[in-house]
Amino acid sequence: MMFSSMQAVGLYPPLYLSSPYLEQDAVMVTLLNEERPAVWEQVSDWIDRNGSISNRELRRIAGIETLRASKMLKKWVVADMLVPDTSKGKRGTKYMRVGGGYVQQSFLSLSELADNKQTANE
């Protein structure tokens, strides 16, 4: 009940610490009276720190299920906010900012491929 109530008003979920972290047998509950940032802000911060994000990482950050995470990622791709890197297969897809290293590498790879075809035809 506490988790859903806090989520409903956009707050961070409660944090629970139990005996291994405390000196006595007890449970300590911490309630953060701070508004949780929007999902995109959290994703943006994650990408800034890690370079890319996967469906699994988005689910962990936002506390959502797989289908909803997939829909959010697709929406951001369609809006040209993210670009997918499917080089490791569909299950290993990572999403990066448009204009990031992946996009530059793709253009470089395409230009190299075109150069190779020209050289082969000459």
Residue pairs with C-beta under 8 A, 6 or more apart in sequence:
2 14
3 13
3 14
6 12
6 13
6 14
6 31
7 13
7 63
10 35
10 36
11 31
11 32
11 33
11 34
11 35
11 36
12 32
12 34
12 36
13 63
14 29
14 30
14 31
14 32
15 29
15 30
15 32
16 27
16 28
16 29
16 30
17 27
17 28
17 30
18 26
18 27
18 28
19 25
19 26
19 27
21 28
22 28
37 45
39 58
39 61
39 62
39 72
40 76
40 81
42 61
42 62
43 53
43 58
43 61
43 62
43 76
46 53
46 57
46 61
47 53
47 95
47 96
47 97
50 57
51 96
51 100
51 101
52 85
52 94
52 95
52 96
52 100
52 102
53 61
53 94
53 95
54 92
54 93
54 94
54 95
55 66
55 69
55 70
55 73
55 93
58 64
58 69
58 72
58 73
59 65
59 66
59 69
62 69
62 72
64 72
73 82
73 84
73 95
76 82
76 95
77 83
77 84
77 95
80 98
81 97
81 98
82 95
82 96
82 97
82 98
83 95
83 96
83 97
83 98
83 100
83 102
83 103
84 93
84 94
84 95
85 93
85 94
85 95
85 96
85 102
86 92
86 93
88 94
96 102
96 103
